[in-house]
Amino acid sequence: MKRLFILFACLAALGGATIVPVHTQSPAETRLLRFPAIYGNQVVFTYAGDLFTVPATGGVARRLTSDVGFEMFARFSPDGKQLAFTGQYDGNTEVYVMPALGGVPKRVTWTATLGRDDVSDRMGPNNIVMGWKNASQILFRSRRTEWNDFRGQLYLASVTGGPLEEVPLPRGGFGTFSPDGQQFVYNRVFREFRTWKRYRGGQADDVWLHDFRAKTTTNLTNNPAQDIIPMWKGNRVYFASDRDDHGRMNLYSLDLGTKQTKQLTSYTEFDVKFPSMGDAAIVFENGGWIYKLDLATDKVEKVPVAIAEDFDRGRESIVDVSRAITNYEIAPDGSRALFGARGDVFTVPAKYGPTRNLTRTPGVHERDSKWSPDGKWISYISDASGEDEIWIAPQDGRGAPVQVTTGSSNYKYRPIWSPDSRKLLWSDRNQRLHCVDIDTKVQTTVAEATAFEITDYAWSPDSKWVAFAKPEAQGPQRIYLYSLETRQTVAASDAWFNSSDPVFSPDGKLLFFVSARSFNPTYGQTEFQHVYTDMSRIYFVALAKDTKSPFAPKSDEVKIKDEPKVAAPEPKPAAPDLKATAPPQIPTAAPKAEVKPADAKPAEPKKADGAPVVTVDAEGLIERIAVIPTPPANYASLTAVGARLY
């Protein structure tokens, strides 16, 4: 099987390709403009990974950089003559400087990041330019000595070279020096690349003011909302916050004299993103466009931008997708493999035949493809309609795809087929679990969580029950069973311990799951505190009352042979009466009755299609939980096949 899978992967590399659509963006106005900066009448921003410049009144933008790496967070020097930015020219993500009107970039930092690949870090790029302290020093944030993604240090890099100067703060993110350079407004936490909305927890940042001479730090905003990217101008500090009723990021200003806060923008659809201060205006992103706020009047105007380029990287082309595989599995009979790669769905033969692209939809994203158990269909999630919907297509590519769900309003996760190949089960971003019949298109909401998304779920062998792990608003995650026939939900695990990864046994008698309920603490070597590790074990519950545990106690007992019994002598038959006129009657042997052993098991009930019938006795279900005799450890991804649990 291992060789077969390697062959599948090789064939995918040879035969898997997709066509990328030609860029059709209208040159009238371009969107997806990022990280803007402004000085005077010049705006610089990032588009498609390069820096562009455009007049502050708008117009056709001119490209400033063209490297294959990403250039971002351009910031003008105090005199507007130079641009500092974060670039990826030489492999690592570093700070560069170039003439504001264009020219050859000069590298000003050489940093190491503890061996980490900061280019693809989930918290965003490293060595991000924050701004300038003066005409010769660039302020940037780095994680060069920090493993925590939310933390970083602030440094000053000289445009003429030399060692870095660390800003004397324990940590920092976006920030701005005061005009005299003796004070500093900043954020302590860096999480602008997170997608948390309306967050009010401990990572929600405030705007802090540090005085380098007095060595004091003051919280200027002290609000439960997120207050980020402070910018100092005159006697006011500008920042973005999601403190209004809509929960959208908008621009605010704080008067350092009166301590009064004023809301400057009132966007309700999209957030204000990555604002930056210029000499007379602030520019920022909103919905992919660039806007500027005049500091004298607080008036906001859109900066219309057109990109008139050849879009070489967006031209239609044939692309090898073998290095872009996102999911894979083997057909039920092992004759072909299924791959999702670069937004298309492929099947690859085990030995003979062509690689098939079942979707061939440039510009449409298909993902999470699954083969139906009967081998007839391939299901996948597609945004062809504009929203995430579930589609199915004939596995041989002969026939049009069929849209199974409609009316989607959010992101879908991991559809899985029922064993009878008639239904699909999936979860969504709204923390719900759904089921849909592929024939009738009738959709059923199985469960809805209030704490988090439902990510663990499984079908019963008879396709009539669903097991799922539901995050609870109060208490640990629990396992539940849902009947598609009665629409009833039954708790299958107790509320004291976290449980996950439910899976049915193939005969439908047991439900296995992982639960963290083994408490065997050790003591830390540096602190005398209890440390709980390896708390999980694999548990199971007998779904029917009369189901015996496969791990029931056994005992070897001495077997005593019965003493042989001596048969009594049979009496001799009497001599026949020869004088009798009637002939003697010859007895006939009676048929022997079939004797069944006392421990013989009744035949298991089966459905017409051969699948076992699952019986769930809700009464006393939780009390029937038992443990598999394995040591406590970290267990996950349970799979039951035949008589084995993997």
Secondary structure, DSSP 8 states (H G I E B T S, - for coil): -HHHHHHHHHHHHHH-EEEE------TT-----EEEEEETTEEEEEETTEEEEEETT-EE-EE----SS-EEEEEE-TTSSEEEEEE-TTSS-EEEEEETT----EE------TT--GGG-TT--SSEEEEEEETTEEEEEE-TT---TT--EEEEEETT----EE-SSS---SEEE-TTSSEEEE-S---TTS---S--STT----EEEETTTTEEEES---SS-EEEEEEETTEEEEEE--STT---EEEEEETTT--EEE----SSS-EEEEEE-SSEEEEEETTEEEEEETTT--EEEE-EE-----GGGS-EEEE-TT-EEEEEE-TTSSEEEEEETTEEEEEESSSS--EES---TT--EEEEEE-TTSSEEEEEE-TTSS-EEEEEETTS-S--EE------S-EEEEEE-TTSSEEEEEETTSEEEEEETTT--EEEEEE-SSS---EEEE-TTSSEEEEEE--SSSS-EEEEEETTT--EEE-S-SSSEEEEEEE-TTSSEEEEEEE-----EE-SSS--EE----EEEEEEESSTT---TT--------------------------TT-SS---------------TT------B-TTS-B------TTTGGGEEE-S--SB------EETTEE-
